Amino acid sequence: MRAAVFYGKRDLRVEEFDLPPLKQGEILVKVKACGICGTDVHIFNGEKGSAKVTPPIILGHEFCGEVVETKSSLFKVGDKVSIDPNIYCGVCRFCRSGKVQLCESLTALGVNLNGGFAEYAIVPEKQAILFEDIEFEEAALAEPLACCLHGIKKLEIKPIDKVLIIGLGPIGLIMLEILKLYGAYNVYGYEIDEFRKEIAKWQGIKGIIEENTDEKFDIVIECAGTKESIEMAFEKLQKGGQLLVFSVPSPKTNVLINPFEMFKKEARVYWSFVNPFTQKLAIELLRAKKISLKHIITHKISLEELSQALNNRYERQLKVIVQP
């Protein structure tokens, strides 16, 4: 099969790749769509992923496809499946306490196990979720939607809350859709990219703020991942407010926070890591049309275009989907 194999920093090669035979409890999935995530860009540039990356490896953890071979009693050939990439050991102290996302032996398809930037992928049966009535391109977004659901459920959201999303890229726009589902329509955004502002307005955001505004917000959701955006998130928080730092900043990023200001505000600050127990809910929300994410897909590319996409942003870009 053809696959985009990651060999190390900025070294991605599209080549023939032989997968091993299926083991009991595994399925072979013909990959129909795989989203490019910020984590893929971090790894491509030599930074850390959610688990240790040891090249050569096939990246791509936001993927779905069709079962073409099976050694599982749960799936048959022709089934459409969304893939939850994160695999937990189930026996460490974090797994036993229900905090599986903090698993001491976390592994992930598309991070340190071969993933979806390929024509085919071998998937453990427990990582696959059946779906129907969702287009493959949108089903590939179940994983980032699941991550957002895990993050946002940490917050106590009331319809009256004044909410700010910092960064209106794919994740910020997914957060906007979830907030609408919660009934929070008093939602504002901060973004410097004009195209992303347009999409957010089209999707019903109440307004776009300027950086120097004195406005404060009951809930701030940070989705940009820069020093400036995280510091801005703390500064824009209202007394008694809640802050969700959702982005994945560079491991080298350090921020300046004034603890006394947070003390006076009695602020609640949350962080969020991967998608424990939320991917099936993400699939159900997409299937039931309670959330639609088609509008954030702006580019569909081949494996041969992947290296370019990881190197440079396209104009008017939101989510890029690879179709192997």
PAZAPA-4460 file (N, C-alpha, C; in steps of 0.05 Angstrom, whole numbers, plus 32768, in hexadecimal, padded with zeros to 4 digits):
% residues 324
    n_x    n_y    n_z   ca_x   ca_y   ca_z    c_x    c_y    c_z   seq   type   mol
   8011   7FE8   8000   8000   8000   8000   8012   8019   8000     1      M     A
   8006   8030   7FF9   8014   8049   7FFA   800F   8056   8015     2      R     A
   8024   8062   8020   8021   806F   8039   8034   8087   803A     3      A     A
   802D   809B   804B   8040   80B1   8050   804E   80AA   806A     4      A     A
   8067   80A3   8068   8076   8099   807F   8088   80AF   808A     5      V     A
   8086   80B4   80A4   8095   80C9   80B1   80AF   80BD   80BB     6      F     A
   80C6   80C8   80B2   80E0   80BD   80B9   80EF   80CF   80CD     7      Y     A
   80E5   80E6   80D3   80F2   80F8   80E5   80EB   8115   80DD     8      G     A
   80F6   8128   80EB   80EF   8144   80E8   80EF   814C   80CA     9      K     A
   80D7   8154   80C1   80D2   815E   80A6   80DA   814A   8090    10      R     A
   80DA   8131   8097   80E0   811B   8084   80C8   8109   8082    11      D     A
   80B8   810D   806D   80A0   80FE   8068   80A1   80F3   804C    12      L     A
   809F   80D9   8048   80A2   80CC   802E   808A   80BB   8027    13      R     A
   807E   80C0   8010   8069   80AF   8006   8075   8098   7FF8    14      V     A
   8070   8080   8002   807D   8068   7FF8   806C   804F   7FFC    15      E     A
   8074   8039   7FF1   8067   8020   7FF6   806D   8016   8012    16      E     A
   8059   800C   801F   805C   8003   803B   804D   7FEA   803F    17      F     A
   8059   7FD6   804A   804C   7FBC   804F   8043   7FBA   806C    18      D     A
   8029   7FB6   806F   801E   7FB1   8089   8020   7F94   8091    19      L     A
   8023   7F8E   80AA   8024   7F72   80B3   8008   7F65   80B1    20      P     A
   8007   7F4A   80B2   7FED   7F3C   80B2   7FDC   7F45   80CA    21      P     A
   7FC2   7F44   80C7   7FB0   7F4A   80DD   7FB3   7F36   80F4    22      L     A
   7FB2   7F40   810C   7FB0   7F2F   8124   7F93   7F2C   812D    23      K     A
   7F8E   7F19   813E   7F73   7F16   8148   7F6A   7F30   8157    24      Q     A
   7F52   7F39   8151   7F48   7F51   815E   7F4F   7F6B   814F    25      G     A
   7F5A   7F68   8137   7F61   7F7F   8126   7F50   7F80   810D    26      E     A
   7F4E   7F98   8102   7F41   7F9C   80E8   7F53   7FAC   80D5    27      I     A
   7F50   7FA7   80BC   7F5F   7FB6   80A7   7F4B   7FCA   809C    28      L     A
   7F53   7FE4   809E   7F41   7FFA   8095   7F4D   8007   807C    29      V     A
   7F3C   8009   8068   7F44   801A   8051   7F3E   8036   8058    30      K     A
   7F53   8047   805B   7F50   8062   8064   7F42   8073   804F    31      V     A
   7F2C   807F   8056   7F1D   8090   8044   7F23   80AE   8048    32      K     A
   7F29   80B5   8061   7F2F   80D2   8067   7F3F   80D3   8080    33      A     A
   7F52   80E5   8081   7F63   80E9   8099   7F69   8107   809B    34      C     A
   7F61   8113   80B1   7F66   812F   80B5   7F83   8135   80BE    35      G     A
   7F8C   814D   80B7   7FA6   8156   80C1   7FA1   8166   80DA    36      I     A
   7FAF   815E   80F0   7FAC   816B   810A   7FC4   817B   8110    37      C     A
   7FC1   818F   8122   7FD8   819E   812B   7FEE   818C   8137    38      G     A
   7FE6   8176   8143   7FFA   8163   814E   800B   8157   8138    39      T     A
   7FFF   8151   8120   800E   8147   810A   8024   815C   8101    40      D     A
   801C   8175   8102   802F   818A   80FA   8046   818C   810F    41      V     A
   803F   818A   8129   8053   818A   813E   8067   8173   813A    42      H     A
   805C   815B   8135   806E   8143   8132   807F   8147   8119    43      I     A
   8073   814F   8103   8081   8153   80EA   8099   8167   80EE    44      F     A
   8095   817A   80FF   80AA   818E   8105   80BD   8186   811B    45      N     A
   80BB   816D   8124   80CE   8162   8137   80C6   8166   8154    46      G     A
   80AD   816E   8159   80A4   8172   8175   8095   815A   817F    47      E     A
   808C   815B   8198   807F   8144   81A5   8062   8140   819B    48      K     A
   8059   8127   819C   803D   8121   8198   8030   8119   81B3    49      G     A
   8018   810D   81B2   800B   8105   81CA   8019   80ED   81D7    50      S     A
   8028   80DF   81C7   8039   80C9   81D1   8053   80CA   81C2    51      A     A
   8067   80BB   81CC   8082   80BD   81C0   8081   80B2   81A3    52      K     A
   808D   80C2   8191   808E   80BB   8175   80A9   80AF   816D    53      V     A
   80A8   8096   8162   80C1   8089   815A   80C0   8083   813C    54      T     A
   80CC   8093   812B   80CB   808E   810E   80DA   8074   8107    55      P     A
   80D5   8067   80F0   80C0   8070   80DD   80A4   8068   80E6    56      P     A
   8091   8079   80E0   8076   8075   80E9   8063   8083   80D6    57      I     A
   804B   8078   80D3   8036   8085   80C3   8025   8096   80D6    58      I     A
   8025   80B0   80D2   8016   80C2   80E3   7FF9   80C3   80DA    59      L     A
   7FE9   80D4   80E6   7FCD   80D8   80DF   7FBB   80C9   80F3    60      G     A
   7FAF   80D8   8105   7F9E   80CB   811A   7F80   80D3   8118    61      H     A
   7F79   80E5   8105   7F5D   80ED   8102   7F52   80DF   80E9    62      E     A
   7F4B   80C5   80EB   7F44   80B7   80D2   7F2D   80A4   80D6    63      F     A
   7F22   809D   80BE   7F0C   808B   80BD   7F0E   807B   80A3    64      C     A
   7EFE   8067   80A0   7F00   8058   8087   7EEC   8040   8087    65      G     A
   7EF3   802D   8076   7EE1   8016   8072   7EF1   7FFC   8077    66      E     A
   7EE4   7FEA   8086   7EF1   7FD1   808C   7EF3   7FBF   8073    67      V     A
   7F0C   7FB6   806C   7F0F   7FA5   8055   7F19   7F89   805C    68      V     A
   7F22   7F86   8075   7F2A   7F6B   807E   7F27   7F6C   809D    69      E     A
   7F1F   7F55   80A8   7F19   7F56   80C5   7F21   7F3B   80D2    70      T     A
   7F2C   7F3E   80EA   7F30   7F27   80FC   7F23   7F2F   8117    71      K     A
   7F0B   7F3B   8114   7EFC   7F44   812B   7EDF   7F3A   8128    72      S     A
   7ED3   7F32   813F   7EB7   7F2A   813E   7EA5   7F42   813F    73      S     A
   7EB0   7F5A   8143   7EA0   7F72   8146   7E9B   7F80   812C    74      L     A
   7EAB   7F7C   8118   7EA9   7F8A   80FF   7EAA   7F77   80E7    75      F     A
   7E9D   7F7F   80D2   7E9C   7F70   80B9   7EA7   7F81   80A2    76      K     A
   7EAE   7F74   808D   7EB8   7F83   8075   7EA1   7F95   806B    77      V     A
   7EA9   7FAE   8065   7E95   7FC2   805C   7E8C   7FD5   8071    78      G     A
   7E91   7FCF   808B   7E8A   7FE1   80A0   7E99   7FFB   809E    79      D     A
   7E8B   8011   80A3   7E98   802C   80A5   7EA0   8031   80C2    80      K     A
   7EB9   8039   80C6   7EC3   803C   80E1   7ED2   8056   80E5    81      V     A
   7ECD   8063   80FC   7EDD   8079   8105   7EF1   806E   8119    82      S     A
   7F09   8079   8119   7F1F   806E   8129   7F25   8081   8140    83      I     A
   7F23   8076   8159   7F2D   8084   8171   7F4A   807B   8174    84      D     A
   7F5D   808E   8170   7F79   8086   816E   7F87   807F   8189    85      P     A
   7F7B   8088   819F   7F8A   8086   81B9   7F84   806C   81C7    86      N     A
   7F9A   805E   81CD   7F99   8043   81D9   7FA4   8044   81F5    87      I     A
   7F94   803B   8208   7F9B   803D   8224   7FA1   8021   822F    88      Y     A
   7FB3   801F   8243   7FBB   8004   824D   7FA5   7FF8   825E    89      C     A
   7F95   8008   826C   7F80   7FFD   827C   7F88   7FF4   8298    90      G     A
   7FA2   7FF4   829E   7FAB   7FE8   82B8   7FBB   7FFC   82C9    91      V     A
   7FC5   8012   82BD   7FD5   8025   82CD   7FC2   8034   82E0    92      C     A
   7FCE   8043   82F3   7FBE   8050   8308   7FAA   8065   82FC    93      R     A
   7FB2   8071   82E5   7FA0   8085   82D9   7F89   8077   82CB    94      F     A
   7F8E   8062   82BD   7F79   8053   82B0   7F65   8048   82C4    95      C     A
   7F70   803D   82DA   7F5F   8031   82EF   7F4E   8046   82FD    96      R     A
   7F57   805F   82FD   7F47   8074   830A   7F35   8082   82F6    97      S     A
   7F33   8079   82DD   7F21   8085   82CA   7F2D   809B   82B9    98      G     A
   7F47   80A2   82BF   7F54   80B8   82B0   7F66   80AB   829A    99      K     A
   7F59   809D   8288   7F68   808D   8274   7F7A   809F   8263   100      V     A
   7F72   80B8   825F   7F81   80C9   824D   7F9D   80CF   8258   101      Q     A
   7FA1   80CA   8272   7FBB   80CE   827F   7FCB   80B3   8281   102      L     A
   7FC1   809F   8273   7FCD   8084   8273   7FEC   8086   8272   103      C     A
   7FF9   8077   8283   8016   8076   8284   8023   8068   826C   104      E     A
   8012   8059   825D   801C   804B   8245   800C   8052   822D   105      S     A
   8003   806B   822B   7FF2   8074   8215   8001   806F   81FA   106      L     A
   7FF3   8063   81E8   7FFC   8061   81CC   7FE6   806C   81BA   107      T     A
   7FED   8073   81A1   7FD8   807F   8190   7FDE   8078   8173   108      A     A
   7FC9   806F   8165   7FCB   806C   8148   7FD0   8087   813B   109      L     A
   7FE4   8087   8129   7FEB   80A0   811C   7FFE   80B1   812C   110      G     A
   8007   80A7   8143   801C   80B5   8153   8034   80A3   8157   111      V     A
   802F   808D   8165   8045   807A   8168   803E   805E   815E   112      N     A
   8026   805C   8153   801D   8044   8144   8014   804E   8129   113      L     A
   8017   803E   8114   8010   8046   80F9   7FF3   804F   80F7   114      N     A
   7FEF   8066   80EA   7FD5   8073   80E9   7FC9   8076   80CD   115      G     A
   7FBC   808C   80C8   7FAA   808F   80B2   7FB4   809E   8099   116      G     A
   7FCD   80A7   8099   7FD8   80B3   8080   7FE2   809C   806E   117      F     A
   7FD0   808B   8067   7FD7   8073   8057   7FBE   8068   804A   118      A     A
   7FC1   8057   8037   7FA9   804B   802A   7F9A   8038   803C   119      E     A
   7FA9   802B   804E   7F9D   8018   8061   7FA9   801B   807C   120      Y     A
   7F9A   8013   8091   7FA4   8014   80AC   7F99   7FFC   80BC   121      A     A
   7FAB   7FF0   80CC   7FA3   7FDB   80DE   7F9A   7FE7   80F8   122      I     A
   7F81   7FE0   8101   7F75   7FEC   8118   7F6C   7FD7   812C   123      V     A
   7F73   7FD9   8146   7F67   7FC8   815A   7F49   7FCC   815B   124      P     A
   7F3A   7FB6   815E   7F1C   7FB8   815C   7F11   7FCC   8171   125      E     A
   7F1E   7FCE   8188   7F13   7FDF   819D   7F16   7FFD   8196   126      K     A
   7F26   8003   8182   7F2A   801F   817A   7F17   8028   8164   127      Q     A
   7F07   8016   815A   7EF5   801C   8143   7ED8   8020   814C   128      A     A
   7ECB   8034   8140   7EAF   803B   8147   7E9F   803B   812D   129      I     A
   7E8A   802A   812C   7E79   8029   8115   7E6B   8043   8110   130      L     A
   7E66   804A   80F7   7E55   8061   80F1   7E47   805D   80D7   131      F     A
   7E31   806B   80D4   7E22   806C   80BB   7E18   8089   80B7   132      E     A
   7E11   808F   809F   7E04   80A9   8099   7E15   80C1   809E   133      D     A
   7E30   80BE   809D   7E43   80D4   80A0   7E56   80D1   8089   134      I     A
   7E5C   80E7   807B   7E70   80E6   8066   7E8B   80E1   8072   135      E     A
   7E9C   80D3   8064   7EB7   80CC   806F   7EC7   80E5   8077   136      F     A
   7EC5   80FA   8067   7ED5   8112   806D   7ECD   811D   8088   137      E     A
   7EB3   811D   808E   7EAA   8128   80A7   7EAF   8114   80BE   138      E     A
   7EAD   80FA   80B8   7EB2   80E6   80CD   7ECF   80E7   80D6   139      A     A
   7EE1   80F0   80C5   7EFD   80F3   80CD   7F00   8108   80E3   140      A     A
   7EED   811A   80E5   7EEE   812F   80F9   7EE2   8126   8114   141      L     A
   7EDA   810D   8116   7ECF   8103   8130   7EE4   8105   8146   142      A     A
   7EFD   8100   813F   7F12   8100   8154   7F17   811C   815F   143      E     A
   7F1B   8131   814F   7F1E   814B   815B   7F05   8155   8168   144      P     A
   7EED   814D   815E   7ED4   8154   816C   7ED3   8146   8187   145      L     A
   7EDC   812D   8189   7EDD   811F   81A2   7EEF   812D   81B6   146      A     A
   7F06   8136   81AC   7F19   8144   81BE   7F0C   815E   81C9   147      C     A
   7EFE   816C   81B8   7EF1   8185   81C0   7EDB   817F   81D4   148      C     A
   7ECC   8169   81D0   7EB7   8162   81E3   7EC3   815C   81FF   149      L     A
   7ED9   814E   81FF   7EE7   8148   8219   7EEF   8162   8227   150      H     A
   7EF9   8175   8218   7F02   818E   8224   7EEB   819F   822E   151      G     A
   7ED6   81A1   821D   7EC1   81B4   8224   7EAF   81AA   823A   152      I     A
   7EAE   818F   823E   7E9D   8185   8254   7EA9   818B   8270   153      K     A
   7EC1   8195   8271   7ECD   819E   828A   7EC0   81B8   8294   154      K     A
   7EB4   81C7   8281   7EA9   81E1   8288   7E8C   81DF   8291   155      L     A
   7E84   81F1   82A2   7E68   81F5   82A9   7E5D   820B   8297   156      E     A
   7E4E   8204   8283   7E45   8218   826F   7E28   821E   8273   157      I     A
   7E22   8238   8275   7E06   8241   8277   7E00   8253   825F   158      K     A
   7DE7   8252   8255   7DE1   8263   823D   7DE8   8280   8241   159      P     A
   7DE7   828A   8259   7DEC   82A7   825E   7E09   82AE   825C   160      I     A
   7E1B   829A   825E   7E38   829F   825F   7E42   82AD   8246   161      D     A
   7E54   82C0   824A   7E62   82CD   8234   7E7B   82BE   822F   162      K     A
   7E7E   82B3   8217   7E94   82A0   8211   7EA6   82AC   81FC   163      V     A
   7EC0   82A8   81FF   7ED4   82B0   81EB   7EE4   8298   81E2   164      L     A
   7EE5   8294   81C7   7EF7   8280   81BC   7F0E   828E   81AF   165      I     A
   7F26   8288   81B8   7F3F   8294   81AD   7F4B   8281   8199   166      I     A
   7F4A   8288   8180   7F54   8277   816A   7F3C   8269   815D   167      G     A
   7F35   8272   8144   7F1E   8268   8136   7F26   8256   811F   168      L     A
   7F3B   8245   8124   7F42   8230   8111   7F2E   8219   8113   169      G     A
   7F35   8202   8109   7F23   81EB   810A   7F19   81E5   8126   170      P     A
   7F2C   81E5   813A   7F24   81DE   8155   7F12   81F4   8161   171      I     A
   7F19   820D   815D   7F08   8222   8167   7EEC   8221   815B   172      G     A
   7EEA   821A   8142   7ED0   8219   8135   7EC0   8200   813E   173      L     A
   7ECE   81EB   8144   7EC0   81D3   8150   7EB5   81DB   816B   174      I     A
   7EC5   81E9   817B   7EBC   81F3   8195   7EA3   8204   8192   175      M     A
   7EA2   8215   817E   7E8B   8226   8179   7E72   8215   8175   176      L     A
   7E74   81FF   8166   7E5D   81EE   8160   7E54   81E0   817A   177      E     A
   7E67   81D7   818B   7E5F   81CA   81A4   7E52   81DE   81B7   178      I     A
   7E5C   81F6   81B8   7E50   820A   81C9   7E33   8210   81C1   179      L     A
   7E2E   8211   81A7   7E13   8215   819E   7E01   81FE   81A7   180      K     A
   7E0C   81E6   81A7   7DFD   81CE   81B0   7DF6   81D1   81CE   181      L     A
   7E08   81DD   81DD   7E03   81E2   81FA   7DF0   81FA   81FF   182      Y     A
   7DE9   8208   81E9   7DD7   821F   81ED   7DE5   8239   81F3   183      G     A
   7DFF   8239   81F1   7E0F   8252   81F6   7E12   8261   81DC   184      A     A
   7E01   8275   81D8   7E02   8284   81BF   7E0F   829F   81C2   185      Y     A
   7E18   82A6   81DA   7E25   82BF   81DF   7E43   82BB   81DC   186      N     A
   7E4B   82B2   81C4   7E67   82A9   81BF   7E75   82BC   81AD   187      V     A
   7E8D   82C4   81B6   7E9E   82D6   81A6   7EB8   82C8   819F   188      Y     A
   7EC6   82D3   818C   7EDF   82C7   8184   7EF5   82DC   8180   189      G     A
   7F0E   82D2   8182   7F25   82E2   817B   7F35   82D3   8166   190      Y     A
   7F3B   82E0   8150   7F4A   82D3   813A   7F56   82E9   8129   191      E     A
   7F6E   82E3   811E   7F7B   82F7   810C   7F77   82F0   80EF   192      I     A
   7F70   82D8   80E8   7F6C   82CF   80CC   7F50   82D8   80C3   193      D     A
   7F4F   82E7   80AD   7F36   82F2   80A3   7F23   82DC   8099   194      E     A
   7F2D   82C7   808C   7F1D   82B2   8082   7F0F   82A3   8099   195      F     A
   7F1F   829E   80AE   7F13   8290   80C5   7EFE   82A1   80D4   196      R     A
   7F03   82BB   80D4   7EEE   82CC   80DF   7ED4   82CA   80CF   197      K     A
   7ED7   82C9   80B5   7EBF   82C7   80A3   7EAF   82AE   80AA   198      E     A
   7EBE   8297   80AC   7EB0   827E   80B1   7EA2   827E   80CC   199      I     A
   7EB0   8289   80E1   7EA4   828B   80FB   7E8A   829C   80FB   200      A     A
   7E8B   82B2   80ED   7E73   82C3   80EB   7E5D   82B4   80DD   201      K     A
   7E63   82A6   80C8   7E50   8296   80B9   7E43   8281   80CA   202      W     A
   7E53   8276   80DD   7E4A   8261   80EF   7E3C   826C   8108   203      Q     A
   7E39   8286   810A   7E28   8291   811E   7E36   829C   8137   204      G     A
   7E50   82A1   8135   7E5D   82AD   814C   7E52   82C9   8151   205      I     A
   7E50   82D2   8169   7E43   82EB   816F   7E54   8303   8167   206      K     A
   7E6F   8300   8169   7E80   8316   8162   7E9D   830E   8163   207      G     A
   7EAE   831E   8156   7ECB   831A   8157   7ED7   8332   8166   208      I     A
   7EE6   832C   817B   7EF1   8341   818C   7F0C   834A   8182   209      I     A
   7F14   8362   818A   7F2F   836B   8185   7F41   8364   819D   210      E     A
   7F5B   8361   8198   7F6D   8359   81AE   7F6D   836D   81C5   211      E     A
   7F6A   8386   81BF   7F6D   839B   81D4   7F53   83A1   81E2   212      N     A
   7F3E   8391   81DD   7F24   8397   81EB   7F27   8392   8209   213      T     A
   7F17   83A1   8218   7F16   839D   8235   7F01   8389   823E   214      D     A
   7EF3   837D   822B   7EDE   836A   8232   7EEA   8352   8241   215      E     A
   7EDA   8348   8253   7EE1   832F   8262   7ECB   831A   825D   216      K     A
   7ED2   8301   8260   7EC0   82EC   8259   7EBE   82D7   826F   217      F     A
   7EA6   82CC   8272   7EA1   82B7   8286   7EB0   829D   8280   218      D     A
   7EB2   8297   8266   7EC0   827F   825D   7ED2   8287   8247   219      I     A
   7EEB   827E   8248   7EFF   8282   8232   7F09   8267   822A   220      V     A
   7F08   8261   8210   7F13   8248   8205   7F2A   824F   81F2   221      I     A
   7F42   8247   81F9   7F5A   824E   81EA   7F61   8238   81D7   222      E     A
   7F62   823E   81BD   7F66   822A   81A8   7F7C   8231   8195   223      C     A
   7F8E   8243   819B   7FA2   824C   8188   7FBE   8241   818E   224      A     A
   7FC5   823E   81A8   7FDE   8231   81AF   7FF7   8241   81AE   225      G     A
   7FF4   825C   81AF   800C   826D   81B0   800F   8279   81CC   226      T     A
   8026   8283   81D2   802B   8291   81EB   8017   82A8   81EE   227      K     A
   8013   82B7   81D8   8002   82CF   81D9   7FE5   82C7   81DD   228      E     A
   7FDC   82B2   81D0   7FC0   82AA   81D2   7FB9   829F   81EE   229      S     A
   7FCC   8291   81FA   7FC7   8286   8215   7FC7   829C   822A   230      I     A
   7FDA   82AF   8227   7FDA   82C6   823A   7FC1   82D7   8236   231      E     A
   7FB8   82DA   821E   7FA0   82E9   8219   7F88   82DB   8226   232      M     A
   7F87   82C1   8225   7F71   82B2   8231   7F6F   82B7   824E   233      A     A
   7F85   82B8   825C   7F84   82BE   8279   7F7B   82DA   827E   234      F     A
   7F84   82ED   826D   7F7E   8309   8271   7F61   830F   826C   235      E     A
   7F54   8301   8259   7F38   8307   8251   7F24   82FA   8264   236      K     A
   7F2D   82EB   8278   7F1B   82DC   8289   7F0E   82EE   829E   237      L     A
   7EF4   82EB   82A0   7EE4   82FA   82B4   7EE8   82EF   82D0   238      Q     A
   7EE1   82FF   82E4   7EE1   82F4   82FF   7ECF   82DC   8301   239      K     A
   7ED8   82C8   830F   7EC8   82AF   8312   7EC7   829F   82F8   240      G     A
   7ED7   82A6   82E4   7ED6   8299   82CA   7EE3   827E   82C8   241      G     A
   7EDF   8272   82B1   7EEA   8258   82AB   7EFB   825A   8291   242      Q     A
   7F13   824E   8292   7F25   824E   827B   7F2B   8232   8274   243      L     A
   7F28   822C   825A   7F31   8212   824F   7F47   8217   823C   244      L     A
   7F60   820F   8243   7F76   8211   8231   7F77   81F7   8221   245      V     A
   7F6C   81F8   8209   7F68   81DF   81F9   7F7E   81DA   81E5   246      F     A
   7F8C   81EF   81DD   7FA0   81ED   81C8   7FB7   81DA   81D0   247      S     A
   7FC7   81D3   81BB   7FDF   81C3   81C0   7FF7   81D5   81B8   248      V     A
   8001   81E4   81CB   8018   81F6   81C5   8031   81E6   81C1   249      P     A
   8045   81F3   81B6   805F   81E7   81B4   806A   81E1   81D0   250      S     A
   8078   81CA   81D3   8084   81C4   81EE   8097   81DA   81F7   251      P     A
   80A0   81EB   81E5   80B3   8200   81ED   80A5   821A   81F6   252      K     A
   808A   821A   81F3   807B   8233   81FA   8079   8236   8218   253      T     A
   8080   824E   8222   807C   8256   823E   806C   826F   823E   254      N     A
   805A   8271   8252   8049   8289   8254   804C   8297   826F   255      V     A
   8045   82B0   826F   8045   82C0   8287   8029   82C3   8292   256      L     A
   8024   82BA   82AA   800A   82BC   82B6   800D   82CA   82D1   257      I     A
   7FFB   82DC   82D8   7FFB   82E9   82F1   7FE9   82DA   8305   258      N     A
   7FF5   82CA   8317   7FE4   82BB   832A   7FD2   82CC   833B   259      P     A
   7FDB   82E4   8342   7FCB   82F5   8353   7FB1   82FD   8345   260      F     A
   7FB2   8302   832B   7F9A   8308   831C   7F87   82F0   831B   261      E     A
   7F92   82D8   8318   7F81   82C0   8318   7F75   82BC   8334   262      M     A
   7F85   82C2   8348   7F7B   82C0   8364   7F63   82D3   8368   263      F     A
   7F66   82EC   835F   7F50   82FF   8363   7F37   82F7   8353   264      K     A
   7F3B   82EA   833C   7F24   82E2   832B   7F18   82C8   8335   265      K     A
   7F26   82B9   8346   7F1E   829E   834E   7F17   828E   8335   266      E     A
   7F2A   828F   8322   7F26   8283   8308   7F2A   8265   8309   267      A     A
   7F1A   8257   82F9   7F1E   823A   82F5   7F2B   8235   82DA   268      R     A
   7F42   8227   82DA   7F51   8223   82C2   7F53   8205   82BC   269      V     A
   7F4D   81FD   82A4   7F4D   81E1   829C   7F5F   81DD   8284   270      Y     A
   7F69   81C5   8282   7F79   81BC   826B   7F6C   81A2   8261   271      W     A
   7F72   819B   8249   7F64   8184   823D   7F77   8173   822C   272      S     A
   7F76   8159   822F   7F88   8147   8220   7F79   8130   8213   273      F     A
   7F7B   812D   81FA   7F6E   8119   81E9   7F50   8116   81ED   274      V     A
   7F46   80FD   81E9   7F29   80FA   81E6   7F1D   80E2   81F5   275      N     A
   7F22   80DF   820F   7F18   80C7   821D   7EF9   80C5   821D   276      P     A
   7EEF   80AE   8212   7ED3   80A7   8214   7EC1   80BA   8205   277      F     A
   7ECB   80CA   81F2   7EB9   80DD   81E5   7EB6   80D9   81C6   278      T     A
   7EC5   80C6   81BA   7EC4   80C4   819D   7EA9   80B8   8194   279      Q     A
   7E9E   80A6   81A3   7E84   809B   819B   7E6E   80B1   819C   280      K     A
   7E70   80C2   81B0   7E5D   80D9   81B2   7E61   80EB   8199   281      L     A
   7E7A   80F0   8192   7E80   8101   817A   7E72   80F5   8161   282      A     A
   7E75   80DB   815D   7E68   80CE   8146   7E4A   80D1   8147   283      I     A
   7E3E   80CD   815F   7E21   80CF   8162   7E18   80EC   815C   284      E     A
   7E26   8100   8165   7E1F   811B   815F   7E20   8121   8141   285      L     A
   7E34   8117   8133   7E36   811B   8117   7E20   810C   8108   286      L     A
   7E1B   80F3   8110   7E06   80E3   8103   7DEB   80F0   8106   287      R     A
   7DE5   80FA   811E   7DCB   8106   8124   7DC9   8123   8119   288      A     A
   7DDE   812D   810C   7DDE   8148   8100   7DDB   815D   8116   289      K     A
   7DE1   8157   812F   7DE1   816B   8143   7DF9   817D   8142   290      K     A
   7E0E   8173   8136   7E26   8183   812F   7E2E   817D   8113   291      I     A
   7E34   8191   8103   7E3E   818E   80E8   7E5A   819C   80E6   292      S     A
   7E6D   818E   80DB   7E88   8199   80D9   7E92   819C   80BC   293      L     A
   7E80   8198   80A9   7E88   8199   808D   7E95   81B4   8085   294      K     A
   7E8B   81C9   8093   7E94   81E4   808B   7EB1   81E9   8093   295      H     A
   7EBD   81D8   80A4   7ED9   81DD   80AB   7EED   81CE   8099   296      I     A
   7EE2   81BE   8086   7EF4   81AF   8073   7EF8   81C1   805B   297      I     A
   7F10   81CB   8058   7F16   81DD   8042   7F28   81D1   802C   298      T     A
   7F36   81BC   8032   7F49   81B0   801F   7F48   8191   8021   299      H     A
   7F48   8184   800A   7F4A   8167   8008   7F62   8161   7FF7   300      K     A
   7F75   8152   8002   7F8F   814E   7FF4   7F96   8130   7FF2   301      I     A
   7FAA   812B   7FE2   7FB5   810F   7FDF   7FCC   810B   7FF2   302      S     A
   7FD5   80F2   7FF4   7FED   80ED   8004   8005   80FC   7FFA   303      L     A
   8007   80FF   7FDF   801E   810D   7FD3   801F   812B   7FDC   304      E     A
   8009   8136   7FE3   8007   8152   7FEA   800B   8157   8008   305      E     A
   800D   8141   8018   800D   8143   8035   8025   8152   803F   306      L     A
   803D   814C   8035   8055   8159   803F   8053   8178   803B   307      S     A
   8049   8180   8024   8045   819D   801F   8031   81A9   8033   308      Q     A
   801B   819A   8039   8007   81A4   804B   8012   81A6   8068   309      A     A
   8024   8194   8070   8030   8196   808A   8044   81AC   808C   310      L     A
   8050   81B3   8075   8064   81C8   8075   8058   81E4   8074   311      N     A
   8041   81E7   8067   8036   8202   8062   8018   8201   8064   312      N     A
   800C   8217   806F   7FEF   821A   806E   7FE6   8223   8053   313      R     A
   7FCF   8218   804A   7FC3   8222   8032   7FB5   823C   8037   314      Y     A
   7FAF   824B   8022   7F9E   8263   8025   7F82   825A   802C   315      E     A
   7F74   8269   803D   7F59   8264   8045   7F56   8247   804E   316      R     A
   7F67   8240   8061   7F68   8224   806B   7F5B   8221   8086   317      Q     A
   7F4B   820C   8089   7F42   8202   80A3   7F4C   81E6   80A6   318      L     A
   7F3B   81D2   80A3   7F43   81B6   80A5   7F4A   81AA   808A   319      K     A
   7F62   819D   808A   7F6B   8190   8071   7F67   8172   8075   320      V     A
   7F5A   8165   8061   7F54   8148   8062   7F65   813A   804D   321      I     A
   7F74   8126   8055   7F83   8115   8043   7F71   80FE   803A   322      V     A
   7F70   80F9   8021   7F61   80E3   8015   7F74   80D0   8007   323      Q     A
   7F7E   80BC   8016   7F93   80AA   800B   7F89   809A   7FF3   324      P     A
***
